[in-house]
Amino acid sequence: MKKLRKSSWIAIAFFIYVTATAAYLLPRNTVTSDTEKYLTLAGGYVIVLALWLVLRKKEKLQEQRRREATNNNLNK
């Protein structure tokens, strides 16, 4: 079985948290309109997506630096 990357499991955890929070809190909130509820939920998912993209980019840069350092050490 392939090991999950840190960026993936953190994003999955926040996705589950946002979904569970929305499922529990949004139906009970009678003050705001349905449109505002859906926009809040969509905003949460956009934040999770942005977090995943940023963490994924960070992991790729770290891997690239690690490969460059290994290549530099082998060339010396």
A tleap script that builds the chain and sets N, CA, C and O, in Angstrom:
source leaprc.protein.ff14SB
mol = sequence {
  NMET LYS LYS LEU ARG LYS SER SER TRP ILE
  ALA ILE ALA PHE PHE ILE TYR VAL THR ALA
  THR ALA ALA TYR LEU LEU PRO ARG ASN THR
  VAL THR SER ASP THR GLU LYS TYR LEU THR
  LEU ALA GLY GLY TYR VAL ILE VAL LEU ALA
  LEU TRP LEU VAL LEU ARG LYS LYS GLU LYS
  LEU GLN GLU GLN ARG ARG ARG GLU ALA THR
  ASN ASN ASN LEU ASN CLYS
}
set mol.1.N position { 0.841 -1.181 0.000 }
set mol.1.CA position { 0.000 0.000 0.000 }
set mol.1.C position { 0.887 1.246 0.000 }
set mol.1.O position { 1.873 1.328 0.733 }
set mol.2.N position { 0.516 2.197 -0.828 }
set mol.2.CA position { 1.296 3.419 -0.966 }
set mol.2.C position { 1.042 4.343 0.232 }
set mol.2.O position { -0.100 4.527 0.654 }
set mol.3.N position { 2.106 4.912 0.762 }
set mol.3.CA position { 1.997 5.809 1.907 }
set mol.3.C position { 1.441 7.165 1.460 }
set mol.3.O position { 1.852 7.705 0.434 }
set mol.4.N position { 0.508 7.702 2.239 }
set mol.4.CA position { -0.065 9.014 1.932 }
set mol.4.C position { 0.946 10.114 2.245 }
set mol.4.O position { 1.658 10.062 3.249 }
set mol.5.N position { 0.990 11.093 1.376 }
set mol.5.CA position { 1.851 12.245 1.627 }
set mol.5.C position { 1.239 13.095 2.730 }
set mol.5.O position { 0.034 13.059 2.977 }
set mol.6.N position { 2.100 13.855 3.379 }
set mol.6.CA position { 1.646 14.725 4.460 }
set mol.6.C position { 0.612 15.725 3.952 }
set mol.6.O position { -0.363 16.017 4.644 }
set mol.7.N position { 0.822 16.247 2.750 }
set mol.7.CA position { -0.125 17.222 2.195 }
set mol.7.C position { -1.494 16.592 1.999 }
set mol.7.O position { -2.514 17.262 2.164 }
set mol.8.N position { -1.529 15.323 1.652 }
set mol.8.CA position { -2.812 14.661 1.406 }
set mol.8.C position { -3.562 14.394 2.701 }
set mol.8.O position { -4.750 14.699 2.796 }
set mol.9.N position { -2.881 13.821 3.715 }
set mol.9.CA position { -3.634 13.482 4.911 }
set mol.9.C position { -4.048 14.705 5.715 }
set mol.9.O position { -5.073 14.675 6.396 }
set mol.10.N position { -3.274 15.777 5.648 }
set mol.10.CA position { -3.690 17.010 6.326 }
set mol.10.C position { -4.916 17.594 5.627 }
set mol.10.O position { -5.864 18.020 6.286 }
set mol.11.N position { -4.897 17.613 4.301 }
set mol.11.CA position { -6.041 18.134 3.551 }
set mol.11.C position { -7.280 17.268 3.766 }
set mol.11.O position { -8.386 17.794 3.898 }
set mol.12.N position { -7.107 15.949 3.801 }
set mol.12.CA position { -8.240 15.048 4.046 }
set mol.12.C position { -8.817 15.279 5.434 }
set mol.12.O position { -10.036 15.289 5.608 }
set mol.13.N position { -7.943 15.466 6.427 }
set mol.13.CA position { -8.416 15.717 7.797 }
set mol.13.C position { -9.222 17.017 7.868 }
set mol.13.O position { -10.284 17.054 8.490 }
set mol.14.N position { -8.725 18.073 7.238 }
set mol.14.CA position { -9.471 19.334 7.246 }
set mol.14.C position { -10.764 19.246 6.440 }
set mol.14.O position { -11.765 19.865 6.803 }
set mol.15.N position { -10.749 18.479 5.348 }
set mol.15.CA position { -11.963 18.266 4.566 }
set mol.15.C position { -13.031 17.583 5.413 }
set mol.15.O position { -14.194 17.986 5.398 }
set mol.16.N position { -12.637 16.554 6.146 }
set mol.16.CA position { -13.588 15.853 7.032 }
set mol.16.C position { -14.077 16.790 8.126 }
set mol.16.O position { -15.261 16.784 8.464 }
set mol.17.N position { -13.172 17.600 8.686 }
set mol.17.CA position { -13.557 18.543 9.735 }
set mol.17.C position { -14.567 19.566 9.217 }
set mol.17.O position { -15.576 19.828 9.872 }
set mol.18.N position { -14.298 20.145 8.041 }
set mol.18.CA position { -15.213 21.144 7.471 }
set mol.18.C position { -16.569 20.515 7.177 }
set mol.18.O position { -17.609 21.116 7.447 }
set mol.19.N position { -16.557 19.312 6.626 }
set mol.19.CA position { -17.813 18.634 6.297 }
set mol.19.C position { -18.600 18.305 7.557 }
set mol.19.O position { -19.807 18.541 7.609 }
set mol.20.N position { -17.940 17.767 8.566 }
set mol.20.CA position { -18.627 17.412 9.812 }
set mol.20.C position { -19.163 18.652 10.524 }
set mol.20.O position { -20.280 18.646 11.042 }
set mol.21.N position { -18.368 19.703 10.543 }
set mol.21.CA position { -18.811 20.943 11.175 }
set mol.21.C position { -20.021 21.519 10.443 }
set mol.21.O position { -20.975 21.976 11.072 }
set mol.22.N position { -19.974 21.494 9.116 }
set mol.22.CA position { -21.096 22.010 8.331 }
set mol.22.C position { -22.341 21.157 8.531 }
set mol.22.O position { -23.445 21.686 8.658 }
set mol.23.N position { -22.170 19.849 8.560 }
set mol.23.CA position { -23.319 18.956 8.747 }
set mol.23.C position { -23.956 19.148 10.115 }
set mol.23.O position { -25.168 18.996 10.263 }
set mol.24.N position { -23.154 19.478 11.107 }
set mol.24.CA position { -23.686 19.653 12.456 }
set mol.24.C position { -24.235 21.052 12.694 }
set mol.24.O position { -25.317 21.203 13.263 }
set mol.25.N position { -23.501 22.080 12.264 }
set mol.25.CA position { -23.864 23.452 12.632 }
set mol.25.C position { -24.786 24.157 11.645 }
set mol.25.O position { -25.682 24.890 12.065 }
set mol.26.N position { -24.594 23.959 10.359 }
set mol.26.CA position { -25.365 24.733 9.386 }
set mol.26.C position { -26.874 24.469 9.433 }
set mol.26.O position { -27.635 25.430 9.320 }
set mol.27.N position { -27.347 23.251 9.589 }
set mol.27.CA position { -28.805 23.063 9.665 }
set mol.27.C position { -29.432 23.708 10.905 }
set mol.27.O position { -30.609 24.067 10.895 }
set mol.28.N position { -28.649 23.850 11.955 }
set mol.28.CA position { -29.178 24.422 13.196 }
set mol.28.C position { -29.207 25.954 13.179 }
set mol.28.O position { -29.879 26.574 14.004 }
set mol.29.N position { -28.490 26.550 12.258 }
set mol.29.CA position { -28.402 27.997 12.174 }
set mol.29.C position { -29.588 28.526 11.360 }
set mol.29.O position { -29.645 28.358 10.142 }
set mol.30.N position { -30.518 29.159 12.047 }
set mol.30.CA position { -31.708 29.681 11.371 }
set mol.30.C position { -31.600 31.177 11.090 }
set mol.30.O position { -32.507 31.754 10.491 }
set mol.31.N position { -30.521 31.805 11.505 }
set mol.31.CA position { -30.364 33.247 11.338 }
set mol.31.C position { -29.941 33.588 9.912 }
set mol.31.O position { -30.417 34.571 9.344 }
set mol.32.N position { -29.052 32.785 9.330 }
set mol.32.CA position { -28.532 33.093 7.999 }
set mol.32.C position { -29.350 32.405 6.913 }
set mol.32.O position { -30.050 31.425 7.166 }
set mol.33.N position { -29.246 32.935 5.712 }
set mol.33.CA position { -29.986 32.364 4.588 }
set mol.33.C position { -29.262 31.125 4.052 }
set mol.33.O position { -28.106 30.864 4.386 }
set mol.34.N position { -29.966 30.382 3.225 }
set mol.34.CA position { -29.376 29.180 2.639 }
set mol.34.C position { -28.186 29.523 1.744 }
set mol.34.O position { -27.195 28.794 1.721 }
set mol.35.N position { -28.282 30.619 1.014 }
set mol.35.CA position { -27.187 31.033 0.142 }
set mol.35.C position { -25.927 31.290 0.948 }
set mol.35.O position { -24.839 30.875 0.551 }
set mol.36.N position { -26.065 31.963 2.063 }
set mol.36.CA position { -24.911 32.262 2.906 }
set mol.36.C position { -24.310 30.979 3.485 }
set mol.36.O position { -23.092 30.860 3.620 }
set mol.37.N position { -25.170 30.030 3.823 }
set mol.37.CA position { -24.677 28.750 4.333 }
set mol.37.C position { -23.852 28.026 3.276 }
set mol.37.O position { -22.771 27.513 3.567 }
set mol.38.N position { -24.369 27.986 2.044 }
set mol.38.CA position { -23.651 27.294 0.968 }
set mol.38.C position { -22.356 28.013 0.610 }
set mol.38.O position { -21.353 27.365 0.312 }
set mol.39.N position { -22.364 29.332 0.636 }
set mol.39.CA position { -21.139 30.092 0.358 }
set mol.39.C position { -20.084 29.867 1.445 }
set mol.39.O position { -18.891 29.789 1.152 }
set mol.40.N position { -20.528 29.763 2.690 }
set mol.40.CA position { -19.602 29.477 3.782 }
set mol.40.C position { -18.965 28.106 3.610 }
set mol.40.O position { -17.759 27.944 3.795 }
set mol.41.N position { -19.778 27.132 3.257 }
set mol.41.CA position { -19.271 25.781 3.031 }
set mol.41.C position { -18.319 25.749 1.837 }
set mol.41.O position { -17.265 25.116 1.902 }
set mol.42.N position { -18.677 26.418 0.765 }
set mol.42.CA position { -17.806 26.471 -0.418 }
set mol.42.C position { -16.485 27.170 -0.081 }
set mol.42.O position { -15.426 26.750 -0.546 }
set mol.43.N position { -16.546 28.221 0.716 }
set mol.43.CA position { -15.330 28.913 1.142 }
set mol.43.C position { -14.412 28.001 1.939 }
set mol.43.O position { -13.193 28.041 1.773 }
set mol.44.N position { -14.991 27.188 2.794 }
set mol.44.CA position { -14.196 26.228 3.558 }
set mol.44.C position { -13.500 25.225 2.651 }
set mol.44.O position { -12.336 24.885 2.864 }
set mol.45.N position { -14.221 24.754 1.635 }
set mol.45.CA position { -13.623 23.803 0.695 }
set mol.45.C position { -12.537 24.460 -0.151 }
set mol.45.O position { -11.545 23.814 -0.489 }
set mol.46.N position { -12.709 25.724 -0.495 }
set mol.46.CA position { -11.672 26.445 -1.251 }
set mol.46.C position { -10.410 26.584 -0.403 }
set mol.46.O position { -9.298 26.447 -0.915 }
set mol.47.N position { -10.576 26.852 0.871 }
set mol.47.CA position { -9.430 26.965 1.773 }
set mol.47.C position { -8.705 25.626 1.881 }
set mol.47.O position { -7.475 25.588 1.877 }
set mol.48.N position { -9.457 24.524 1.977 }
set mol.48.CA position { -8.849 23.192 2.039 }
set mol.48.C position { -8.074 22.908 0.751 }
set mol.48.O position { -6.963 22.381 0.798 }
set mol.49.N position { -8.651 23.251 -0.381 }
set mol.49.CA position { -7.973 23.052 -1.664 }
set mol.49.C position { -6.693 23.877 -1.749 }
set mol.49.O position { -5.660 23.379 -2.198 }
set mol.50.N position { -6.757 25.132 -1.321 }
set mol.50.CA position { -5.569 25.991 -1.339 }
set mol.50.C position { -4.487 25.434 -0.416 }
set mol.50.O position { -3.307 25.450 -0.766 }
set mol.51.N position { -4.878 24.946 0.752 }
set mol.51.CA position { -3.921 24.345 1.682 }
set mol.51.C position { -3.248 23.143 1.040 }
set mol.51.O position { -2.031 22.987 1.142 }
set mol.52.N position { -4.027 22.291 0.379 }
set mol.52.CA position { -3.463 21.108 -0.272 }
set mol.52.C position { -2.471 21.506 -1.361 }
set mol.52.O position { -1.397 20.915 -1.471 }
set mol.53.N position { -2.832 22.510 -2.167 }
set mol.53.CA position { -1.945 22.949 -3.244 }
set mol.53.C position { -0.631 23.517 -2.704 }
set mol.53.O position { 0.443 23.225 -3.231 }
set mol.54.N position { -0.725 24.326 -1.655 }
set mol.54.CA position { 0.473 24.933 -1.069 }
set mol.54.C position { 1.370 23.859 -0.452 }
set mol.54.O position { 2.584 23.879 -0.652 }
set mol.55.N position { 0.786 22.930 0.289 }
set mol.55.CA position { 1.586 21.875 0.901 }
set mol.55.C position { 2.209 20.965 -0.156 }
set mol.55.O position { 3.343 20.512 0.000 }
set mol.56.N position { 1.478 20.702 -1.212 }
set mol.56.CA position { 2.000 19.866 -2.295 }
set mol.56.C position { 3.194 20.546 -2.970 }
set mol.56.O position { 4.199 19.898 -3.260 }
set mol.57.N position { 3.081 21.841 -3.217 }
set mol.57.CA position { 4.180 22.617 -3.814 }
set mol.57.C position { 5.399 22.596 -2.894 }
set mol.57.O position { 6.531 22.447 -3.355 }
set mol.58.N position { 5.160 22.748 -1.593 }
set mol.58.CA position { 6.250 22.735 -0.621 }
set mol.58.C position { 6.965 21.379 -0.625 }
set mol.58.O position { 8.194 21.328 -0.575 }
set mol.59.N position { 6.202 20.287 -0.683 }
set mol.59.CA position { 6.808 18.959 -0.720 }
set mol.59.C position { 7.649 18.758 -1.986 }
set mol.59.O position { 8.730 18.173 -1.932 }
set mol.60.N position { 7.150 19.242 -3.113 }
set mol.60.CA position { 7.899 19.105 -4.371 }
set mol.60.C position { 9.201 19.892 -4.318 }
set mol.60.O position { 10.232 19.411 -4.789 }
set mol.61.N position { 9.169 21.100 -3.749 }
set mol.61.CA position { 10.383 21.904 -3.622 }
set mol.61.C position { 11.393 21.238 -2.689 }
set mol.61.O position { 12.594 21.256 -2.960 }
set mol.62.N position { 10.910 20.650 -1.589 }
set mol.62.CA position { 11.803 19.952 -0.670 }
set mol.62.C position { 12.454 18.754 -1.351 }
set mol.62.O position { 13.651 18.517 -1.187 }
set mol.63.N position { 11.671 18.004 -2.110 }
set mol.63.CA position { 12.213 16.849 -2.829 }
set mol.63.C position { 13.240 17.288 -3.867 }
set mol.63.O position { 14.269 16.635 -4.039 }
set mol.64.N position { 12.964 18.389 -4.558 }
set mol.64.CA position { 13.902 18.901 -5.555 }
set mol.64.C position { 15.206 19.328 -4.888 }
set mol.64.O position { 16.286 19.022 -5.392 }
set mol.65.N position { 15.118 20.033 -3.760 }
set mol.65.CA position { 16.324 20.445 -3.034 }
set mol.65.C position { 17.112 19.231 -2.545 }
set mol.65.O position { 18.343 19.223 -2.585 }
set mol.66.N position { 16.397 18.211 -2.086 }
set mol.66.CA position { 17.053 16.999 -1.603 }
set mol.66.C position { 17.807 16.306 -2.750 }
set mol.66.O position { 18.934 15.846 -2.567 }
set mol.67.N position { 17.178 16.235 -3.931 }
set mol.67.CA position { 17.835 15.624 -5.088 }
set mol.67.C position { 19.057 16.427 -5.527 }
set mol.67.O position { 20.097 15.859 -5.859 }
set mol.68.N position { 18.922 17.750 -5.525 }
set mol.68.CA position { 20.053 18.597 -5.906 }
set mol.68.C position { 21.216 18.448 -4.932 }
set mol.68.O position { 22.376 18.412 -5.341 }
set mol.69.N position { 20.902 18.362 -3.648 }
set mol.69.CA position { 21.952 18.198 -2.644 }
set mol.69.C position { 22.637 16.848 -2.819 }
set mol.69.O position { 23.857 16.751 -2.691 }
set mol.70.N position { 21.866 15.813 -3.109 }
set mol.70.CA position { 22.441 14.493 -3.345 }
set mol.70.C position { 23.324 14.502 -4.589 }
set mol.70.O position { 24.421 13.943 -4.573 }
set mol.71.N position { 22.863 15.123 -5.652 }
set mol.71.CA position { 23.660 15.208 -6.880 }
set mol.71.C position { 24.948 16.010 -6.659 }
set mol.71.O position { 26.005 15.651 -7.178 }
set mol.72.N position { 24.854 17.084 -5.895 }
set mol.72.CA position { 26.046 17.896 -5.620 }
set mol.72.C position { 27.057 17.117 -4.792 }
set mol.72.O position { 28.262 17.243 -5.008 }
set mol.73.N position { 26.586 16.321 -3.857 }
set mol.73.CA position { 27.501 15.533 -3.029 }
set mol.73.C position { 28.147 14.425 -3.844 }
set mol.73.O position { 29.305 14.087 -3.598 }
set mol.74.N position { 27.444 13.857 -4.794 }
set mol.74.CA position { 28.000 12.796 -5.620 }
set mol.74.C position { 29.014 13.337 -6.623 }
set mol.74.O position { 29.964 12.643 -6.983 }
set mol.75.N position { 28.815 14.566 -7.070 }
set mol.75.CA position { 29.715 15.162 -8.066 }
set mol.75.C position { 31.031 15.639 -7.463 }
set mol.75.O position { 31.991 15.858 -8.201 }
set mol.76.N position { 31.105 15.801 -6.177 }
set mol.76.CA position { 32.330 16.316 -5.531 }
set mol.76.C position { 33.362 15.232 -5.415 }
set mol.76.O position { 34.455 15.472 -4.901 }
savepdb mol mol.pdb
quit
